[in-house]
């Protein structure tokens, strides 16, 4: 049984045999397509699945992250055709790869930003240079932890050293960071990881939504966007529970004063207003919904608690934003390893 693979923007569909992978069918018919390992390990053959009946075979999670899966990105080499299929090539900014590094670092400073948020600054001693895109994260291995922990870079790539924001939770590694980590201690950093990085070729408005220490990657990409002269405008929403959880605001206000026609910052408290009662209250997603009824041309970057990221994503999709324009690296459970059928509706 033969099926057809249609590629968005290409005039002629490609025939494929039942059970053949998308990549094999394209290459057999002389269609140029990026690929490398052909075994689901490298991620070079990523594309966006738009419609049709497919079955995904096992692949390495390093090649395709849960966040990418949520955006209907698949690996052409591990996706079998079971009916007519429609896909889209990813553009160059949707597939950015930096050299994977393992860095040996030392703690430069460790200070409190709020009652439960620490700012950890590291000096790179070896393993560099460390190139990353603003918005990405790294894995940090501490001597007192049995496994590495994921933290987003709060610094923009042009800034010296590495900065991370750590929310302290009782009984966790973060509590041991506060109690046992000292200036001069060694920390191993590996990365970079993540797909929620700044698309600098985007010419339209930007929506950046941060919850709690989700401000770290948002700070990185907003700083980079301002430095790159992206036309914007940039709408930054920072949601926390109460006044004592607000941090980094002075710097954000400085940026807004320096770029009054470009950057707009909104701080939203979910539980109670500040002492003067001047803060916006409610959920940060409610503030976004009230302020931005028209999201035409936007790219959105979401960072923070998974519940907030999910709610914001649902809001943006309900208002017509394409999944490819909503960027988030939330902490989802790993995808199942067994084949997953997708059937057209």
C-alpha positions as a Markdown table, in Angstrom:
| # | Residue | x | y | z |
|---|---|---|---|---|
| 1 | Unk | 0.0 | 0.0 | 0.0 |
| 2 | Unk | 1.4 | 3.4 | -1.0 |
| 3 | Unk | 0.9 | 6.7 | 0.8 |
| 4 | Unk | 1.9 | 10.3 | 0.1 |
| 5 | Unk | 4.1 | 12.5 | 2.2 |
| 6 | Unk | 3.4 | 16.2 | 1.7 |
| 7 | Unk | 6.0 | 18.8 | 2.9 |
| 8 | Unk | 4.6 | 22.3 | 3.6 |
| 9 | Unk | 5.9 | 24.6 | 0.9 |
| 10 | Unk | 6.8 | 21.9 | -1.5 |
| 11 | Unk | 4.5 | 21.5 | -4.5 |
| 12 | Unk | 4.8 | 17.8 | -5.1 |
| 13 | Unk | 4.1 | 15.1 | -2.5 |
| 14 | Unk | 6.4 | 12.1 | -2.2 |
| 15 | Unk | 5.2 | 8.4 | -2.4 |
| 16 | Unk | 5.9 | 6.2 | 0.6 |
| 17 | Unk | 5.4 | 2.6 | 1.3 |
| 18 | Unk | 3.3 | 1.5 | 4.3 |
| 19 | Unk | 5.7 | 1.2 | 7.3 |
| 20 | Unk | 8.5 | 3.1 | 5.6 |
| 21 | Unk | 10.1 | 5.9 | 7.6 |
| 22 | Unk | 9.6 | 9.4 | 6.5 |
| 23 | Unk | 13.3 | 9.9 | 6.0 |
| 24 | Unk | 13.8 | 6.7 | 4.0 |
| 25 | Unk | 10.9 | 7.6 | 1.7 |
| 26 | Unk | 12.3 | 11.1 | 1.1 |
| 27 | Unk | 15.8 | 10.0 | 0.4 |
| 28 | Unk | 14.6 | 7.1 | -1.9 |
| 29 | Unk | 12.7 | 9.7 | -3.9 |
| 30 | Unk | 15.7 | 12.1 | -4.1 |
| 31 | Unk | 14.3 | 14.7 | -1.8 |
| 32 | Unk | 17.0 | 16.6 | 0.2 |
| 33 | Unk | 16.5 | 16.4 | 3.9 |
| 34 | Unk | 18.9 | 16.9 | 6.9 |
| 35 | Unk | 20.0 | 13.7 | 8.6 |
| 36 | Unk | 23.0 | 12.0 | 10.2 |
| 37 | Unk | 22.8 | 8.9 | 12.5 |
| 38 | Unk | 19.5 | 7.5 | 11.1 |
| 39 | Unk | 19.1 | 5.7 | 14.5 |
| 40 | Unk | 17.2 | 8.3 | 16.6 |
| 41 | Unk | 20.2 | 9.5 | 18.5 |
| 42 | Unk | 21.4 | 12.8 | 17.0 |
| 43 | Unk | 18.2 | 14.7 | 16.2 |
| 44 | Unk | 19.4 | 16.1 | 12.9 |
| 45 | Unk | 16.3 | 14.9 | 11.0 |
| 46 | Unk | 13.7 | 16.7 | 13.2 |
| 47 | Unk | 10.5 | 18.0 | 11.5 |
| 48 | Unk | 7.1 | 19.1 | 12.5 |
| 49 | Unk | 4.2 | 16.6 | 12.2 |
| 50 | Unk | 1.1 | 18.4 | 11.0 |
| 51 | Unk | -1.3 | 15.6 | 10.1 |
| 52 | Unk | -1.7 | 12.0 | 9.0 |
| 53 | Unk | -1.2 | 8.6 | 10.4 |
| 54 | Unk | 2.2 | 7.7 | 11.8 |
| 55 | Unk | 3.9 | 5.4 | 14.3 |
| 56 | Unk | 7.0 | 6.6 | 16.2 |
| 57 | Unk | 9.7 | 4.1 | 17.0 |
| 58 | Unk | 12.0 | 4.3 | 20.0 |
| 59 | Unk | 14.6 | 7.1 | 20.0 |
| 60 | Unk | 17.0 | 8.8 | 22.4 |
| 61 | Unk | 15.5 | 11.5 | 24.6 |
| 62 | Unk | 18.7 | 13.5 | 24.0 |
| 63 | Unk | 17.6 | 13.6 | 20.3 |
| 64 | Unk | 14.0 | 14.7 | 21.0 |
| 65 | Unk | 12.9 | 16.4 | 24.2 |
| 66 | Unk | 9.5 | 16.3 | 25.9 |
| 67 | Unk | 9.1 | 20.0 | 25.1 |
| 68 | Unk | 9.7 | 19.3 | 21.4 |
| 69 | Unk | 7.2 | 16.4 | 21.4 |
| 70 | Unk | 4.6 | 18.7 | 22.9 |
| 71 | Unk | 5.1 | 20.9 | 19.8 |
| 72 | Unk | 4.5 | 17.9 | 17.5 |
| 73 | Unk | 8.2 | 17.7 | 16.5 |
| 74 | Unk | 9.2 | 14.2 | 15.4 |
| 75 | Unk | 12.3 | 12.4 | 14.1 |
| 76 | Unk | 12.0 | 11.6 | 10.4 |
| 77 | Unk | 14.3 | 8.6 | 10.8 |
| 78 | Unk | 12.1 | 7.1 | 13.5 |
| 79 | Unk | 8.6 | 7.9 | 12.2 |
| 80 | Unk | 6.8 | 5.3 | 10.1 |
| 81 | Unk | 4.2 | 6.2 | 7.6 |
| 82 | Unk | 0.8 | 4.5 | 8.0 |
| 83 | Unk | -1.3 | 6.8 | 5.8 |
| 84 | Unk | -1.0 | 10.1 | 4.0 |
| 85 | Unk | 1.2 | 12.4 | 6.1 |
| 86 | Unk | 1.8 | 16.1 | 6.1 |
| 87 | Unk | 5.0 | 17.5 | 7.7 |
| 88 | Unk | 6.9 | 20.8 | 7.8 |
| 89 | Unk | 10.7 | 21.4 | 7.7 |
| 90 | Unk | 12.1 | 23.2 | 10.7 |
| 91 | Unk | 13.9 | 26.4 | 10.0 |
| 92 | Unk | 17.4 | 27.1 | 11.1 |
| 93 | Unk | 16.4 | 28.8 | 14.3 |
| 94 | Unk | 14.2 | 25.9 | 15.3 |
| 95 | Unk | 17.2 | 23.5 | 15.3 |
| 96 | Unk | 20.1 | 25.2 | 17.1 |
| 97 | Unk | 22.9 | 23.0 | 18.3 |
| 98 | Unk | 25.9 | 24.1 | 20.5 |
| 99 | Unk | 28.9 | 21.9 | 21.3 |
| 100 | Unk | 28.1 | 19.8 | 24.4 |
| 101 | Unk | 30.5 | 20.7 | 27.2 |
| 102 | Unk | 31.4 | 19.5 | 30.6 |
| 103 | Unk | 32.8 | 22.4 | 32.7 |
| 104 | Unk | 34.7 | 22.4 | 35.9 |
| 105 | Unk | 33.6 | 25.5 | 37.8 |
| 106 | Unk | 34.0 | 27.1 | 41.2 |
| 107 | Unk | 31.5 | 29.1 | 43.2 |
| 108 | Unk | 32.2 | 32.8 | 42.8 |
| 109 | Unk | 29.3 | 34.1 | 44.9 |
| 110 | Unk | 26.2 | 32.7 | 46.6 |
| 111 | Unk | 23.7 | 35.3 | 47.9 |
| 112 | Unk | 20.1 | 35.5 | 48.7 |
| 113 | Unk | 17.7 | 37.3 | 46.3 |
| 114 | Unk | 14.6 | 36.6 | 48.5 |
| 115 | Unk | 13.8 | 34.6 | 51.5 |
| 116 | Unk | 13.9 | 31.4 | 49.4 |
| 117 | Unk | 15.7 | 32.2 | 46.2 |
| 118 | Unk | 19.5 | 32.1 | 45.9 |
| 119 | Unk | 21.7 | 33.5 | 43.2 |
| 120 | Unk | 24.6 | 31.2 | 42.4 |
| 121 | Unk | 27.4 | 32.6 | 40.3 |
| 122 | Unk | 30.1 | 30.3 | 38.9 |
| 123 | Unk | 33.5 | 30.9 | 37.4 |
| 124 | Unk | 34.5 | 28.5 | 34.6 |
| 125 | Unk | 37.9 | 26.9 | 35.3 |
| 126 | Unk | 38.1 | 24.4 | 32.5 |
| 127 | Unk | 36.1 | 22.7 | 29.7 |
| 128 | Unk | 35.0 | 25.9 | 28.0 |
| 129 | Unk | 34.2 | 27.9 | 26.0 |
| 130 | Unk | 30.5 | 27.4 | 26.9 |
| 131 | Unk | 28.3 | 28.5 | 24.1 |
| 132 | Unk | 24.5 | 28.5 | 24.6 |
| 133 | Unk | 21.4 | 30.3 | 23.4 |
| 134 | Unk | 19.6 | 32.6 | 25.8 |
| 135 | Unk | 16.8 | 30.7 | 27.6 |
| 136 | Unk | 18.6 | 27.3 | 27.7 |
| 137 | Unk | 19.6 | 25.3 | 30.8 |
| 138 | Unk | 22.4 | 23.2 | 32.1 |
| 139 | Unk | 22.9 | 20.3 | 34.5 |
| 140 | Unk | 24.7 | 21.1 | 37.7 |
| 141 | Unk | 26.5 | 18.4 | 39.8 |
| 142 | Unk | 27.2 | 19.2 | 43.4 |
| 143 | Unk | 29.5 | 17.1 | 45.6 |
| 144 | Unk | 26.7 | 16.4 | 48.1 |
| 145 | Unk | 24.1 | 15.4 | 45.5 |
| 146 | Unk | 23.6 | 11.9 | 44.0 |
| 147 | Unk | 22.5 | 13.2 | 40.6 |
| 148 | Unk | 22.8 | 16.5 | 38.7 |
| 149 | Unk | 20.0 | 19.1 | 38.8 |
| 150 | Unk | 18.7 | 21.2 | 36.0 |
| 151 | Unk | 19.0 | 25.0 | 36.3 |
| 152 | Unk | 18.5 | 27.7 | 33.6 |
| 153 | Unk | 21.2 | 30.2 | 32.9 |
| 154 | Unk | 20.1 | 33.6 | 34.1 |
| 155 | Unk | 23.0 | 35.3 | 32.4 |
| 156 | Unk | 23.0 | 36.2 | 28.7 |
| 157 | Unk | 25.6 | 34.5 | 26.6 |
| 158 | Unk | 27.7 | 37.7 | 26.4 |
| 159 | Unk | 28.0 | 38.0 | 30.2 |
| 160 | Unk | 31.1 | 36.7 | 32.0 |
| 161 | Unk | 30.7 | 33.5 | 34.0 |
| 162 | Unk | 27.5 | 31.6 | 34.7 |
| 163 | Unk | 24.5 | 32.7 | 36.9 |
| 164 | Unk | 21.7 | 30.5 | 38.2 |
| 165 | Unk | 18.7 | 31.2 | 40.4 |
| 166 | Unk | 17.9 | 28.4 | 42.9 |
| 167 | Unk | 14.6 | 28.2 | 44.8 |
| 168 | Unk | 15.2 | 26.6 | 48.2 |
| 169 | Unk | 12.7 | 23.8 | 49.0 |
| 170 | Unk | 12.8 | 21.9 | 52.3 |
| 171 | Unk | 14.6 | 18.6 | 52.3 |
| 172 | Unk | 15.9 | 18.9 | 48.8 |
| 173 | Unk | 19.3 | 19.5 | 47.1 |
| 174 | Unk | 18.5 | 23.2 | 47.0 |
| 175 | Unk | 18.4 | 23.3 | 50.8 |
| 176 | Unk | 21.8 | 21.6 | 50.9 |
| 177 | Unk | 23.0 | 24.2 | 48.5 |
| 178 | Unk | 22.1 | 27.0 | 50.9 |
| 179 | Unk | 23.5 | 25.1 | 54.0 |
| 180 | Unk | 26.7 | 23.5 | 52.6 |
| 181 | Unk | 27.8 | 25.2 | 49.4 |
| 182 | Unk | 30.6 | 27.8 | 49.9 |
| 183 | Unk | 32.6 | 30.2 | 47.8 |
| 184 | Unk | 35.4 | 28.3 | 46.1 |
| 185 | Unk | 33.6 | 25.0 | 46.1 |
| 186 | Unk | 33.7 | 23.0 | 42.8 |
| 187 | Unk | 30.6 | 22.5 | 40.7 |
| 188 | Unk | 30.5 | 20.4 | 37.5 |
| 189 | Unk | 28.3 | 21.9 | 34.7 |
| 190 | Unk | 27.2 | 20.1 | 31.6 |
| 191 | Unk | 25.1 | 21.4 | 28.7 |
| 192 | Unk | 23.6 | 23.3 | 27.2 |
| 193 | Unk | 20.1 | 21.8 | 26.9 |
| 194 | Unk | 16.6 | 23.0 | 26.0 |
| 195 | Unk | 14.6 | 24.3 | 23.1 |
| 196 | Unk | 13.0 | 27.4 | 24.7 |
| 197 | Unk | 15.7 | 29.7 | 23.4 |
| 198 | Unk | 15.5 | 33.1 | 21.9 |
| 199 | Unk | 14.7 | 33.2 | 18.1 |
| 200 | Unk | 16.7 | 36.3 | 17.2 |
| 201 | Unk | 15.4 | 36.4 | 13.6 |
| 202 | Unk | 11.9 | 37.0 | 14.8 |
| 203 | Unk | 10.8 | 40.5 | 13.9 |
| 204 | Unk | 7.5 | 40.7 | 15.7 |
| 205 | Unk | 6.4 | 41.2 | 19.4 |
| 206 | Unk | 7.6 | 38.9 | 22.2 |
| 207 | Unk | 5.6 | 37.7 | 25.2 |
| 208 | Unk | 7.8 | 36.5 | 28.1 |
| 209 | Unk | 6.0 | 34.9 | 31.1 |
| 210 | Unk | 8.0 | 33.9 | 34.2 |
| 211 | Unk | 6.8 | 32.3 | 37.4 |
| 212 | Unk | 9.2 | 32.4 | 40.4 |
| 213 | Unk | 12.7 | 31.4 | 39.4 |
| 214 | Unk | 11.5 | 31.0 | 35.8 |
| 215 | Unk | 12.7 | 34.6 | 35.7 |
| 216 | Unk | 16.2 | 33.2 | 35.2 |
| 217 | Unk | 15.9 | 32.1 | 31.6 |
| 218 | Unk | 13.5 | 35.0 | 30.9 |
| 219 | Unk | 16.1 | 37.4 | 32.1 |
| 220 | Unk | 18.7 | 35.8 | 29.8 |
| 221 | Unk | 16.6 | 36.0 | 26.7 |
| 222 | Unk | 15.2 | 39.5 | 27.3 |
| 223 | Unk | 18.6 | 40.9 | 28.0 |
| 224 | Unk | 19.9 | 39.2 | 24.8 |
| 225 | Unk | 17.0 | 40.5 | 22.8 |
| 226 | Unk | 17.5 | 44.1 | 24.0 |
| 227 | Unk | 21.3 | 43.9 | 23.2 |
| 228 | Unk | 20.6 | 42.4 | 19.8 |
| 229 | Unk | 18.3 | 45.3 | 18.9 |
| 230 | Unk | 15.3 | 43.1 | 18.2 |
| 231 | Unk | 12.3 | 45.3 | 17.2 |
| 232 | Unk | 9.8 | 43.9 | 19.7 |
| 233 | Unk | 8.0 | 45.1 | 21.6 |
| 234 | Unk | 8.7 | 42.8 | 24.6 |
| 235 | Unk | 5.9 | 42.2 | 27.1 |
| 236 | Unk | 7.4 | 40.6 | 30.3 |
| 237 | Unk | 5.1 | 39.2 | 32.9 |
| 238 | Unk | 6.6 | 38.1 | 36.2 |
| 239 | Unk | 4.2 | 36.2 | 38.5 |
| 240 | Unk | 5.0 | 35.3 | 42.2 |
| 241 | Unk | 2.9 | 34.6 | 45.3 |
| 242 | Unk | 3.5 | 37.7 | 47.4 |
| 243 | Unk | 5.6 | 40.8 | 47.7 |
| 244 | Unk | 8.5 | 39.1 | 49.4 |
| 245 | Unk | 8.9 | 36.8 | 46.4 |
| 246 | Unk | 9.6 | 39.6 | 44.0 |
| 247 | Unk | 13.3 | 39.9 | 42.9 |
| 248 | Unk | 15.3 | 41.3 | 40.1 |
| 249 | Unk | 12.8 | 44.1 | 39.6 |
| 250 | Unk | 15.3 | 47.0 | 39.9 |
| 251 | Unk | 17.2 | 45.7 | 36.9 |
| 252 | Unk | 14.1 | 45.1 | 34.8 |
| 253 | Unk | 12.9 | 48.7 | 35.6 |
| 254 | Unk | 16.3 | 50.0 | 34.5 |
| 255 | Unk | 16.0 | 48.1 | 31.2 |
| 256 | Unk | 12.5 | 49.5 | 30.7 |
| 257 | Unk | 13.7 | 53.1 | 31.3 |
| 258 | Unk | 16.5 | 52.5 | 28.8 |
| 259 | Unk | 14.1 | 51.1 | 26.2 |
| 260 | Unk | 10.7 | 52.8 | 27.0 |
| 261 | Unk | 9.2 | 52.0 | 23.6 |
| 262 | Unk | 10.4 | 48.4 | 23.6 |
| 263 | Unk | 10.1 | 46.8 | 27.0 |
| 264 | Unk | 7.1 | 46.6 | 29.2 |
| 265 | Unk | 7.3 | 44.8 | 32.6 |
| 266 | Unk | 4.4 | 43.6 | 34.7 |
| 267 | Unk | 4.7 | 42.1 | 38.2 |
| 268 | Unk | 1.7 | 40.1 | 39.3 |
| 269 | Unk | 1.0 | 38.7 | 42.8 |
| 270 | Unk | -1.2 | 35.7 | 43.1 |
| 271 | Unk | -1.9 | 35.9 | 46.8 |
| 272 | Unk | -1.8 | 39.5 | 48.1 |
| 273 | Unk | -0.7 | 42.9 | 47.0 |
| 274 | Unk | 2.3 | 44.8 | 48.3 |
| 275 | Unk | 2.3 | 47.1 | 51.3 |
| 276 | Unk | 1.1 | 50.1 | 49.2 |
| 277 | Unk | -1.5 | 48.0 | 47.4 |
| 278 | Unk | 0.0 | 49.0 | 44.0 |
| 279 | Unk | 0.7 | 45.6 | 42.6 |
| 280 | Unk | -1.6 | 43.7 | 40.2 |
| 281 | Unk | -3.1 | 40.7 | 41.8 |
| 282 | Unk | -4.4 | 37.3 | 40.5 |
| 283 | Unk | -2.8 | 34.7 | 38.3 |
| 284 | Unk | -0.1 | 35.9 | 35.9 |
| 285 | Unk | -2.0 | 34.2 | 33.0 |
| 286 | Unk | -5.1 | 36.3 | 33.9 |
| 287 | Unk | -3.0 | 39.5 | 33.5 |
| 288 | Unk | -1.8 | 38.3 | 30.1 |
| 289 | Unk | -5.3 | 37.5 | 29.0 |
| 290 | Unk | -6.6 | 40.9 | 30.1 |
| 291 | Unk | -3.8 | 42.9 | 28.4 |
| 292 | Unk | -3.2 | 41.0 | 25.1 |
| 293 | Unk | -6.4 | 40.0 | 23.4 |
| 294 | Unk | -4.6 | 39.9 | 20.0 |
| 295 | Unk | -1.5 | 37.8 | 19.8 |
| 296 | Unk | -1.0 | 38.0 | 16.1 |
| 297 | Unk | 2.7 | 37.8 | 15.2 |
| 298 | Unk | 3.9 | 37.0 | 18.7 |
| 299 | Unk | 6.5 | 34.6 | 19.9 |
| 300 | Unk | 6.0 | 33.4 | 23.5 |
| 301 | Unk | 8.5 | 32.2 | 26.0 |
| 302 | Unk | 7.2 | 30.5 | 29.2 |
| 303 | Unk | 9.3 | 29.5 | 32.2 |
| 304 | Unk | 8.3 | 28.5 | 35.7 |
| 305 | Unk | 6.1 | 25.9 | 37.5 |
| 306 | Unk | 4.7 | 23.3 | 35.1 |
| 307 | Unk | 1.1 | 24.3 | 36.1 |
| 308 | Unk | 1.7 | 27.9 | 35.1 |
| 309 | Unk | 3.4 | 26.9 | 31.9 |
| 310 | Unk | 0.5 | 24.6 | 30.9 |
| 311 | Unk | -2.1 | 27.2 | 31.7 |
| 312 | Unk | -0.3 | 29.8 | 29.7 |
| 313 | Unk | 0.2 | 27.5 | 26.8 |
| 314 | Unk | -3.5 | 26.6 | 26.7 |
| 315 | Unk | -4.4 | 30.3 | 26.8 |
| 316 | Unk | -2.1 | 31.2 | 24.0 |
| 317 | Unk | -3.3 | 28.3 | 21.8 |
| 318 | Unk | -6.9 | 29.2 | 22.5 |
| 319 | Unk | -6.1 | 32.7 | 21.1 |
| 320 | Unk | -4.7 | 31.3 | 17.9 |
| 321 | Unk | -1.0 | 31.0 | 18.5 |
| 322 | Unk | 0.7 | 28.2 | 16.7 |
| 323 | Unk | 2.5 | 25.6 | 18.9 |
| 324 | Unk | 5.7 | 26.3 | 17.0 |
| 325 | Unk | 5.6 | 29.9 | 18.3 |
| 326 | Unk | 5.2 | 28.9 | 22.0 |
| 327 | Unk | 8.5 | 28.0 | 23.6 |
| 328 | Unk | 8.8 | 26.3 | 27.0 |
| 329 | Unk | 11.1 | 23.8 | 28.8 |
| 330 | Unk | 8.8 | 22.6 | 31.6 |
| 331 | Unk | 9.6 | 19.6 | 33.7 |
| 332 | Unk | 7.4 | 17.0 | 32.2 |
| 333 | Unk | 7.6 | 13.3 | 32.8 |
| 334 | Unk | 9.6 | 11.3 | 30.2 |
| 335 | Unk | 7.7 | 10.2 | 27.2 |
| 336 | Unk | 7.0 | 6.5 | 26.8 |
| 337 | Unk | 9.6 | 4.4 | 25.0 |
| 338 | Unk | 7.1 | 2.2 | 23.1 |
| 339 | Unk | 5.8 | 3.2 | 19.7 |
| 340 | Unk | 3.1 | 5.9 | 19.8 |
| 341 | Unk | 0.4 | 5.9 | 17.1 |
| 342 | Unk | -0.9 | 9.2 | 15.7 |
| 343 | Unk | -4.1 | 9.0 | 13.7 |
| 344 | Unk | -5.5 | 11.9 | 11.7 |
| 345 | Unk | -8.8 | 13.3 | 12.9 |
